[in-house]
Structure formats: structure tokens, C-alpha cells
């Protein structure tokens, strides 16, 4: 393993330059399971690292199920339901 690399067996030159930001994905969630705090509904996994890292380690490819969250949609729906 190369010095400074935190992903076991993955060299920096193999990592994608454009990284998937799980926090901005609609499938990402925080679990209540302390050993596995991050989850992905699309892949049905819980992990210690962001799910996109786990996908990359397992497949060698960036996450193919990433979908951007629609920020603001929830606030609009909440405003319409207030009486």
C-alpha cells in the first residue's frame, strides 16, 4: 500500500479524480448502527466509509446509482401543508 493512502490496496492513481459525494445523493442516509454509520438505500448497504468508497473498492468503478438530492423540494411541500 502506498504511504498516505487510507483505502486498503487502492493506489491514488487508480482513484477517480471526480469523486461521488454521497451526502448529495438521495439514496444516502445516516444509520443508527454505530459500527456502520453510513447507508445507501440503492445498494441496500451500511458501511463504515461512505457507500461510494465501498462501491469503488468492490467494483473499481464510481457509483452508478448516484442521484442528486432535490434541495428545496421538501421545504416547498411543507409550506403547502401548513394551514
N, CA, C and O atoms as CSV, one atom per row, in Angstrom:
chain,resi,resn,atom,element,x,y,z
A,1,UNK,N,N,0.848,-1.183,0.000
A,1,UNK,CA,C,0.000,0.000,0.000
A,1,UNK,C,C,0.886,1.236,0.000
A,1,UNK,O,O,1.923,1.259,0.662
A,2,UNK,N,N,0.491,2.241,-0.723
A,2,UNK,CA,C,1.270,3.471,-0.817
A,2,UNK,C,C,1.104,4.311,0.443
A,2,UNK,O,O,0.042,4.294,1.064
A,3,UNK,N,N,2.147,5.044,0.825
A,3,UNK,CA,C,2.054,5.880,2.017
A,3,UNK,C,C,0.954,6.927,1.890
A,3,UNK,O,O,0.766,7.527,0.832
A,4,UNK,N,N,0.239,7.133,2.979
A,4,UNK,CA,C,-0.800,8.162,2.993
A,4,UNK,C,C,-2.130,7.734,2.402
A,4,UNK,O,O,-3.099,8.490,2.464
A,5,UNK,N,N,-2.198,6.547,1.834
A,5,UNK,CA,C,-3.449,6.077,1.246
A,5,UNK,C,C,-4.252,5.334,2.304
A,5,UNK,O,O,-3.756,4.378,2.900
A,6,UNK,N,N,-5.481,5.763,2.541
A,6,UNK,CA,C,-6.311,5.158,3.585
A,6,UNK,C,C,-7.193,4.034,3.066
A,6,UNK,O,O,-7.772,3.296,3.863
A,7,UNK,N,N,-7.310,3.885,1.767
A,7,UNK,CA,C,-8.118,2.810,1.203
A,7,UNK,C,C,-7.214,1.617,0.926
A,7,UNK,O,O,-6.317,1.695,0.086
A,8,UNK,N,N,-7.443,0.540,1.615
A,8,UNK,CA,C,-6.576,-0.633,1.530
A,8,UNK,C,C,-6.431,-1.133,0.105
A,8,UNK,O,O,-7.414,-1.500,-0.540
A,9,UNK,N,N,-5.201,-1.145,-0.379
A,9,UNK,CA,C,-4.910,-1.723,-1.674
A,9,UNK,C,C,-5.275,-0.875,-2.880
A,9,UNK,O,O,-5.098,-1.332,-4.009
A,10,UNK,N,N,-5.770,0.327,-2.695
A,10,UNK,CA,C,-6.152,1.174,-3.818
A,10,UNK,C,C,-5.162,2.323,-3.911
A,10,UNK,O,O,-5.067,3.136,-2.993
A,11,UNK,N,N,-4.431,2.397,-5.001
A,11,UNK,CA,C,-3.458,3.474,-5.149
A,11,UNK,C,C,-4.162,4.759,-5.583
A,11,UNK,O,O,-5.250,4.724,-6.159
A,12,UNK,N,N,-3.520,5.890,-5.295
A,12,UNK,CA,C,-4.107,7.192,-5.614
A,12,UNK,C,C,-4.370,7.353,-7.107
A,12,UNK,O,O,-5.355,7.981,-7.495
A,13,UNK,N,N,-3.489,6.786,-7.959
A,13,UNK,CA,C,-3.688,6.946,-9.390
A,13,UNK,C,C,-4.857,6.122,-9.907
A,13,UNK,O,O,-5.336,6.369,-11.013
A,14,UNK,N,N,-5.328,5.146,-9.130
A,14,UNK,CA,C,-6.492,4.356,-9.540
A,14,UNK,C,C,-7.795,5.006,-9.093
A,14,UNK,O,O,-8.858,4.719,-9.644
A,15,UNK,N,N,-7.713,5.887,-8.090
A,15,UNK,CA,C,-8.916,6.557,-7.603
A,15,UNK,C,C,-9.385,7.576,-8.647
A,15,UNK,O,O,-8.576,8.247,-9.288
A,16,UNK,N,N,-10.663,7.671,-8.796
A,16,UNK,CA,C,-11.234,8.606,-9.749
A,16,UNK,C,C,-10.956,10.032,-9.309
A,16,UNK,O,O,-10.985,10.337,-8.117
A,17,UNK,N,N,-10.690,10.902,-10.267
A,17,UNK,CA,C,-10.468,12.307,-9.942
A,17,UNK,C,C,-11.772,12.989,-9.558
A,17,UNK,O,O,-11.772,13.926,-8.760
A,18,UNK,N,N,-12.877,12.528,-10.118
A,18,UNK,CA,C,-14.197,13.056,-9.765
A,18,UNK,C,C,-14.823,12.072,-8.785
A,18,UNK,O,O,-15.234,10.978,-9.171
A,19,UNK,N,N,-14.895,12.466,-7.517
A,19,UNK,CA,C,-15.425,11.568,-6.501
A,19,UNK,C,C,-16.904,11.821,-6.289
A,19,UNK,O,O,-17.364,12.962,-6.323
A,20,UNK,N,N,-17.637,10.755,-6.070
A,20,UNK,CA,C,-19.057,10.848,-5.788
A,20,UNK,C,C,-19.244,11.358,-4.366
A,20,UNK,O,O,-18.629,10.838,-3.435
A,21,UNK,N,N,-20.083,12.365,-4.194
A,21,UNK,CA,C,-20.365,12.921,-2.874
A,21,UNK,C,C,-21.659,12.311,-2.366
A,21,UNK,O,O,-22.748,12.756,-2.728
A,22,UNK,N,N,-21.539,11.295,-1.530
A,22,UNK,CA,C,-22.713,10.587,-1.024
A,22,UNK,C,C,-23.693,11.521,-0.322
A,22,UNK,O,O,-24.903,11.314,-0.400
A,23,UNK,N,N,-23.193,12.533,0.354
A,23,UNK,CA,C,-24.069,13.436,1.108
A,23,UNK,C,C,-25.071,14.124,0.181
A,23,UNK,O,O,-26.168,14.475,0.614
A,24,UNK,N,N,-24.712,14.317,-1.067
A,24,UNK,CA,C,-25.612,14.969,-2.018
A,24,UNK,C,C,-26.507,13.980,-2.762
A,24,UNK,O,O,-27.296,14.385,-3.616
A,25,UNK,N,N,-26.394,12.695,-2.448
A,25,UNK,CA,C,-27.191,11.672,-3.130
A,25,UNK,C,C,-28.485,11.405,-2.369
A,25,UNK,O,O,-28.498,11.375,-1.138
A,26,UNK,N,N,-29.566,11.211,-3.111
A,26,UNK,CA,C,-30.870,10.980,-2.475
A,26,UNK,C,C,-30.960,9.604,-1.814
A,26,UNK,O,O,-31.857,9.381,-1.001
A,27,UNK,N,N,-30.062,8.682,-2.138
A,27,UNK,CA,C,-30.077,7.337,-1.560
A,27,UNK,C,C,-29.285,7.246,-0.253
A,27,UNK,O,O,-29.411,6.262,0.476
A,28,UNK,N,N,-28.475,8.255,0.048
A,28,UNK,CA,C,-27.617,8.247,1.233
A,28,UNK,C,C,-28.415,8.539,2.493
A,28,UNK,O,O,-29.332,9.360,2.484
A,29,UNK,N,N,-28.057,7.859,3.581
A,29,UNK,CA,C,-28.661,8.157,4.879
A,29,UNK,C,C,-27.687,7.810,5.995
A,29,UNK,O,O,-26.742,7.047,5.795
A,30,UNK,N,N,-27.928,8.376,7.166
A,30,UNK,CA,C,-27.149,8.072,8.357
A,30,UNK,C,C,-27.915,7.004,9.127
A,30,UNK,O,O,-29.108,7.153,9.393
A,31,UNK,N,N,-27.225,5.931,9.482
A,31,UNK,CA,C,-27.874,4.823,10.189
A,31,UNK,C,C,-27.814,5.056,11.697
A,31,UNK,O,O,-27.163,5.992,12.160
A,32,UNK,N,N,-28.481,4.218,12.444
A,32,UNK,CA,C,-28.410,4.236,13.906
A,32,UNK,C,C,-27.435,3.180,14.404
A,32,UNK,O,O,-27.359,2.927,15.606
A,33,UNK,N,N,-26.699,2.571,13.511
A,33,UNK,CA,C,-25.769,1.498,13.830
A,33,UNK,C,C,-24.352,2.079,13.951
A,33,UNK,O,O,-23.717,2.325,12.925
A,34,UNK,N,N,-23.836,2.306,15.167
A,34,UNK,CA,C,-22.538,2.972,15.330
A,34,UNK,C,C,-21.371,2.341,14.561
A,34,UNK,O,O,-20.546,3.087,14.034
A,35,UNK,N,N,-21.256,1.014,14.467
A,35,UNK,CA,C,-20.146,0.466,13.681
A,35,UNK,C,C,-20.279,0.720,12.174
A,35,UNK,O,O,-19.284,0.697,11.450
A,36,UNK,N,N,-21.497,0.960,11.709
A,36,UNK,CA,C,-21.756,1.195,10.286
A,36,UNK,C,C,-22.654,2.428,10.142
A,36,UNK,O,O,-23.855,2.294,9.908
A,37,UNK,N,N,-22.079,3.624,10.279
A,37,UNK,CA,C,-22.895,4.837,10.358
A,37,UNK,C,C,-23.474,5.351,9.037
A,37,UNK,O,O,-24.395,6.168,9.053
A,38,UNK,N,N,-22.956,4.890,7.897
A,38,UNK,CA,C,-23.402,5.419,6.604
A,38,UNK,C,C,-24.146,4.344,5.819
A,38,UNK,O,O,-23.737,3.183,5.798
A,39,UNK,N,N,-25.245,4.743,5.173
A,39,UNK,CA,C,-26.030,3.784,4.424
A,39,UNK,C,C,-26.391,4.269,3.040
A,39,UNK,O,O,-26.394,5.469,2.765
A,40,UNK,N,N,-26.697,3.319,2.170
A,40,UNK,CA,C,-27.160,3.611,0.814
A,40,UNK,C,C,-28.399,2.756,0.555
A,40,UNK,O,O,-28.330,1.527,0.583
A,41,UNK,N,N,-29.520,3.406,0.306
A,41,UNK,CA,C,-30.760,2.675,0.029
A,41,UNK,C,C,-30.721,1.985,-1.331
A,41,UNK,O,O,-31.310,0.917,-1.496
A,42,UNK,N,N,-30.040,2.575,-2.299
A,42,UNK,CA,C,-29.987,1.991,-3.646
A,42,UNK,C,C,-29.243,0.656,-3.647
A,42,UNK,O,O,-29.665,-0.293,-4.309
A,43,UNK,N,N,-28.139,0.585,-2.905
A,43,UNK,CA,C,-27.359,-0.648,-2.840
A,43,UNK,C,C,-27.738,-1.514,-1.637
A,43,UNK,O,O,-27.264,-2.642,-1.506
A,44,UNK,N,N,-28.585,-0.986,-0.769
A,44,UNK,CA,C,-29.023,-1.693,0.444
A,44,UNK,C,C,-27.817,-2.114,1.289
A,44,UNK,O,O,-27.699,-3.269,1.698
A,45,UNK,N,N,-26.921,-1.143,1.541
A,45,UNK,CA,C,-25.746,-1.423,2.362
A,45,UNK,C,C,-25.599,-0.397,3.472
A,45,UNK,O,O,-26.076,0.733,3.368
A,46,UNK,N,N,-24.926,-0.820,4.541
A,46,UNK,CA,C,-24.462,0.061,5.606
A,46,UNK,C,C,-22.952,-0.126,5.661
A,46,UNK,O,O,-22.459,-1.236,5.462
A,47,UNK,N,N,-22.206,0.957,5.932
A,47,UNK,CA,C,-20.757,0.864,5.875
A,47,UNK,C,C,-20.079,1.816,6.853
A,47,UNK,O,O,-20.692,2.755,7.361
A,48,UNK,N,N,-18.803,1.552,7.104
A,48,UNK,CA,C,-18.000,2.443,7.939
A,48,UNK,C,C,-17.571,3.680,7.169
A,48,UNK,O,O,-17.449,4.764,7.739
A,49,UNK,N,N,-17.343,3.514,5.878
A,49,UNK,CA,C,-16.975,4.626,4.990
A,49,UNK,C,C,-18.195,4.998,4.170
A,49,UNK,O,O,-19.207,4.297,4.186
A,50,UNK,N,N,-18.090,6.116,3.447
A,50,UNK,CA,C,-19.188,6.472,2.554
A,50,UNK,C,C,-19.428,5.314,1.581
A,50,UNK,O,O,-18.475,4.693,1.111
A,51,UNK,N,N,-20.692,5.021,1.279
A,51,UNK,CA,C,-21.002,3.904,0.388
A,51,UNK,C,C,-20.309,3.983,-0.974
A,51,UNK,O,O,-19.964,2.949,-1.547
A,52,UNK,N,N,-20.101,5.182,-1.495
A,52,UNK,CA,C,-19.427,5.299,-2.792
A,52,UNK,C,C,-18.000,4.758,-2.726
A,52,UNK,O,O,-17.501,4.218,-3.713
A,53,UNK,N,N,-17.337,4.895,-1.576
A,53,UNK,CA,C,-15.995,4.320,-1.399
A,53,UNK,C,C,-16.066,2.797,-1.415
A,53,UNK,O,O,-15.231,2.136,-2.032
A,54,UNK,N,N,-17.055,2.253,-0.742
A,54,UNK,CA,C,-17.217,0.792,-0.713
A,54,UNK,C,C,-17.501,0.246,-2.111
A,54,UNK,O,O,-16.977,-0.800,-2.495
A,55,UNK,N,N,-18.327,0.955,-2.863
A,55,UNK,CA,C,-18.638,0.539,-4.235
A,55,UNK,C,C,-17.377,0.562,-5.082
A,55,UNK,O,O,-17.129,-0.363,-5.856
A,56,UNK,N,N,-16.576,1.617,-4.941
A,56,UNK,CA,C,-15.344,1.721,-5.724
A,56,UNK,C,C,-14.367,0.607,-5.367
A,56,UNK,O,O,-13.746,0.017,-6.252
A,57,UNK,N,N,-14.229,0.319,-4.088
A,57,UNK,CA,C,-13.316,-0.738,-3.655
A,57,UNK,C,C,-13.772,-2.101,-4.186
A,57,UNK,O,O,-12.948,-2.908,-4.616
A,58,UNK,N,N,-15.061,-2.351,-4.156
A,58,UNK,CA,C,-15.590,-3.644,-4.599
A,58,UNK,C,C,-15.576,-3.815,-6.111
A,58,UNK,O,O,-15.317,-4.908,-6.614
A,59,UNK,N,N,-15.856,-2.727,-6.842
A,59,UNK,CA,C,-16.026,-2.869,-8.288
A,59,UNK,C,C,-14.939,-2.195,-9.128
A,59,UNK,O,O,-14.758,-2.521,-10.301
A,60,UNK,N,N,-14.221,-1.254,-8.518
A,60,UNK,CA,C,-13.229,-0.496,-9.284
A,60,UNK,C,C,-13.854,0.605,-10.117
A,60,UNK,O,O,-13.171,1.243,-10.919
A,61,UNK,N,N,-15.153,0.837,-9.935
A,61,UNK,CA,C,-15.875,1.859,-10.698
A,61,UNK,C,C,-16.558,2.821,-9.737
A,61,UNK,O,O,-16.876,2.475,-8.599
A,62,UNK,N,N,-16.776,4.047,-10.232
A,62,UNK,CA,C,-17.543,5.011,-9.449
A,62,UNK,C,C,-18.985,4.545,-9.330
A,62,UNK,O,O,-19.455,3.738,-10.133
A,63,UNK,N,N,-19.677,5.051,-8.334
A,63,UNK,CA,C,-21.074,4.693,-8.105
A,63,UNK,C,C,-21.918,5.023,-9.341
A,63,UNK,O,O,-21.872,6.138,-9.860
A,64,UNK,N,N,-22.671,4.051,-9.790
A,64,UNK,CA,C,-23.516,4.221,-10.977
A,64,UNK,C,C,-24.958,4.569,-10.618
A,64,UNK,O,O,-25.770,4.831,-11.505
A,65,UNK,N,N,-25.286,4.572,-9.320
A,65,UNK,CA,C,-26.666,4.819,-8.896
A,65,UNK,C,C,-26.843,6.183,-8.231
A,65,UNK,O,O,-27.896,6.456,-7.655
A,66,UNK,N,N,-25.821,7.044,-8.304
A,66,UNK,CA,C,-25.899,8.375,-7.704
A,66,UNK,C,C,-27.021,9.182,-8.343
A,66,UNK,O,O,-27.126,9.263,-9.567
A,67,UNK,N,N,-27.863,9.782,-7.493
A,67,UNK,CA,C,-28.908,10.712,-7.943
A,67,UNK,C,C,-28.889,11.917,-7.019
A,67,UNK,O,O,-29.008,11.771,-5.802
A,68,UNK,N,N,-28.742,13.086,-7.579
A,68,UNK,CA,C,-28.667,14.311,-6.796
A,68,UNK,C,C,-29.960,14.536,-6.023
A,68,UNK,O,O,-31.058,14.366,-6.554
A,69,UNK,N,N,-29.809,14.925,-4.750
A,69,UNK,CA,C,-30.990,15.288,-3.955
A,69,UNK,C,C,-31.610,16.536,-4.547
A,69,UNK,O,O,-30.914,17.372,-5.123
A,70,UNK,N,N,-32.894,16.657,-4.408
A,70,UNK,CA,C,-33.589,17.863,-4.852
A,70,UNK,C,C,-33.779,18.765,-3.642
A,70,UNK,O,O,-34.789,18.689,-2.942
A,71,UNK,N,N,-32.799,19.612,-3.414
A,71,UNK,CA,C,-32.858,20.521,-2.282
A,71,UNK,C,C,-33.953,21.546,-2.516
A,71,UNK,O,O,-34.111,22.048,-3.629
A,72,UNK,N,N,-34.711,21.860,-1.470
A,72,UNK,CA,C,-35.772,22.844,-1.573
A,72,UNK,C,C,-37.133,22.224,-1.822
A,72,UNK,O,O,-38.152,22.848,-1.525
A,73,UNK,N,N,-37.180,21.023,-2.356
A,73,UNK,CA,C,-38.454,20.378,-2.640
A,73,UNK,C,C,-39.211,20.073,-1.348
A,73,UNK,O,O,-40.433,20.208,-1.291
A,74,UNK,N,N,-38.485,19.665,-0.322
A,74,UNK,CA,C,-39.116,19.348,0.964
A,74,UNK,C,C,-39.713,20.601,1.578
A,74,UNK,O,O,-40.835,20.569,2.084
A,75,UNK,N,N,-38.965,21.725,1.539
A,75,UNK,CA,C,-39.480,22.963,2.112
A,75,UNK,C,C,-40.749,23.425,1.397
A,75,UNK,O,O,-41.687,23.893,2.042
A,76,UNK,N,N,-40.784,23.297,0.075
A,76,UNK,CA,C,-41.976,23.696,-0.688
A,76,UNK,C,C,-43.175,22.856,-0.292
A,76,UNK,O,O,-44.279,23.377,-0.135
A,77,UNK,N,N,-42.961,21.546,-0.129
A,77,UNK,CA,C,-44.056,20.654,0.266
A,77,UNK,C,C,-44.541,20.979,1.665
A,77,UNK,O,O,-45.744,20.939,1.921
A,78,UNK,N,N,-43.639,21.298,2.569
A,78,UNK,CA,C,-44.026,21.651,3.940
A,78,UNK,C,C,-44.818,22.951,3.968
A,78,UNK,O,O,-45.752,23.071,4.761
A,79,UNK,N,N,-44.482,23.922,3.137
A,79,UNK,CA,C,-45.195,25.192,3.095
A,79,UNK,C,C,-46.604,24.992,2.590
A,79,UNK,O,O,-47.519,25.687,3.034
A,80,UNK,N,N,-46.805,24.061,1.674
A,80,UNK,CA,C,-48.142,23.812,1.121
A,80,UNK,C,C,-49.052,23.097,2.112
A,80,UNK,O,O,-50.274,23.208,2.018
A,81,UNK,N,N,-48.468,22.363,3.066
A,81,UNK,CA,C,-49.294,21.618,4.010
A,81,UNK,C,C,-49.652,22.428,5.256
A,81,UNK,O,O,-50.549,22.043,6.005
A,82,UNK,N,N,-48.963,23.540,5.483
A,82,UNK,CA,C,-49.295,24.385,6.644
A,82,UNK,C,C,-50.644,25.058,6.445
A,82,UNK,O,O,-50.929,25.595,5.374
A,83,UNK,N,N,-51.469,25.027,7.480
A,83,UNK,CA,C,-52.798,25.622,7.386
A,83,UNK,C,C,-52.850,26.903,8.182
A,83,UNK,O,O,-53.891,27.559,8.230
